[in-house]
Amino acid sequence: MEDFKVKLVELVSLTGGLIVLFIAYTGCRAVYNASFDGLRHIPGPWINSVSMIPYARHMLAGTTVENSVKLHEKYGDVVRISPNEVSFISGETAFPDIYGFRTGKLKGHPNMEKDPVWYVKPSNGSPSLLQANDEDHARGRRVLSHAFSERAVAAQEPLVQTYVDQLINGLKGAAAEKEGEGVVDMVSWYNWTTFDIIADLMFGEPFGCLQDLSTHKYVAVLLESFKSLRILYVLAHFPWLKYFGNLFLDQRQLQKRKDHLSWVSTQVQKRRDRDTTRPDFMTLILANNGNKGSKLTDEEINSNAFLLLNAGSETTATLLSAVTFLLLKNPTVMEKLKQEVREKFASYEEIQLPALNTMTYLHAVLLEALRYFPPAPVGFGRVVNRGGEFVSGHFLPEGCIVSVSQYAAYHSSRNFKDPDAFVPERWLGEKEYADDKRSAAQPFSYGPRGCLGRNLAHAELRIILAKMVWSFDIELEERSQDWLSRCKVMRLWVKPELALKLKNVVR
């Protein structure tokens, strides 16, 4: 008993000592920041200048974007969100300054490097486009870009349509089970569709999600891994916590991600062994690998296949879930879209990309959904170069992390009129929204690192949404009325069930 009391006293003393040290450190940091810190001119809550804890708390809670919106509404276009990180929403200037091509006033300036905390190399050690330095990124992009050109997407349309038809037929079957009015979880159905499409384009065979009406194990690994990203981020900013990493991280989940990359490598090799000329990613990648001195190693191809599999699926499914919800919450918009789609196409078979690309209201709906609910809602961090840089007129010291907070920029009244309203008309030249700063919306990022898959994403979004609206009358189930407010940001969106009632349209 006496030993227990002694240990208890020691524990209390140690805890008290740590608290005193923390207070002392915070006080010293506050004095330093007030007098010498290179970011002292950037507005924001005082606590953000001395501690990562507020930012880490929001990261762990999934409330990062809500917090960013509040901070920017209070402090303006530029806000200090942590001791060494600054967030911008002035898209017209911040996007070019941070992410843009180094031309004009920036000529001769090197590109800002990505924040290494978020961009960790795959377990095989070979960087994908996501982690590559500028030279390797340019080399890789020259090889991969052929698979995502407008010409390539046009050739890939029949394959995409095959899986969209599987989606529609599967949903018709679900609706028919209850006399034409079935209830489905569209988050799952959209995920199954986009993952099957991207897998077939990459490997020559799908995951089989739509066939099995279930989530493939490696799709589940990816979706679950988003939750661990925020923990890795927090651990990186609190180095002493790395000694307790096993307490916070699911080691089984980390091993599953390694297994996933190994599986991807196997699938890539199987696809290469087929030696087919079908117009998928691998055909175009292999045909252009080595052209003009740009060649990817086998491991780099595997790493990029892993990236494309992830980036080309979940984000598209997220936008589809969001736009469906937003349409159902805005029935006037839904009716306009129904009218455009159903008057344009006399039959289901007519719903093809050339015609879809001419539909202005459909395009406006998708642009507004990308603004309202960007699939990548947070900022893409960049490191300020040696000697410091000006961003939106603010001088920032070298080593500082800067970004444009996507969601906050899109929901700021400084950039958009009625930012929390879903109004596709703002993209159609309506006079009421003439002062909107459209260049502040860059959901596919900006500059030389902009999203490679933009053309494919737009094609999938147009085909799937048009066929959904043409085929079904859709209602939002009561349990999903607050769906959007229950979505959380763990770097990407983590979404609950989206329960919809579908009724087959009889013609």
KAPE-V164732 format. One record per residue. D_LAST is the distance of its C-alpha to the last C-alpha in whole Angstrom. Layout:
d_last
D_LAST
D_LAST
//
This chain:
d_last
82
85
83
79
81
82
79
77
79
79
75
75
78
75
72
74
76
72
71
74
73
70
71
74
71
69
72
73
70
70
73
72
69
70
73
72
68
67
64
66
64
61
59
58
59
63
62
59
62
64
62
59
58
56
54
54
53
50
49
49
47
44
45
46
44
44
48
48
46
48
51
50
49
53
55
53
52
54
55
57
55
57
61
60
56
55
52
50
47
49
46
47
51
51
48
50
53
52
50
50
51
55
56
57
59
58
60
62
61
59
56
56
55
53
54
55
54
50
51
52
52
51
53
53
55
53
52
48
47
47
51
52
55
54
56
54
51
51
52
49
46
47
46
43
42
41
38
36
37
34
34
34
31
29
31
29
26
25
26
25
21
22
23
20
18
20
19
16
16
19
17
14
17
19
16
15
19
19
16
14
16
19
21
22
25
24
27
28
24
25
29
28
25
28
31
29
29
32
34
32
33
37
38
35
34
32
33
31
29
26
27
29
27
30
33
35
39
39
36
38
41
40
38
41
43
42
44
47
47
49
51
53
53
55
57
58
59
61
63
65
62
62
64
62
59
58
58
55
53
51
53
51
48
50
51
47
47
49
48
45
46
48
45
43
47
46
42
44
46
44
42
45
46
43
44
40
39
35
35
35
38
40
40
41
43
45
45
47
49
52
52
54
56
53
53
51
53
51
52
50
47
47
47
45
42
43
42
39
37
38
37
34
32
33
33
30
28
30
29
25
26
28
25
23
25
26
23
22
26
25
22
23
23
19
18
19
18
14
15
17
14
11
13
15
12
10
9
11
14
15
16
19
23
24
21
21
25
24
22
25
23
22
25
27
25
27
30
30
29
32
34
33
33
35
35
39
40
44
46
47
51
53
57
59
61
65
67
64
61
60
56
55
59
60
62
62
64
64
62
60
56
54
50
47
46
42
40
43
43
40
40
43
44
46
43
40
40
38
38
37
34
30
30
28
30
33
32
31
34
34
38
38
38
40
43
41
42
39
42
42
39
40
37
38
42
44
46
47
46
43
40
39
36
34
32
31
30
28
26
25
24
22
20
20
19
16
14
15
14
11
10
11
13
16
19
23
25
28
30
29
29
33
31
33
36
37
36
40
41
43
43
40
37
37
34
33
30
27
25
22
19
16
13
9
6
4
0
//
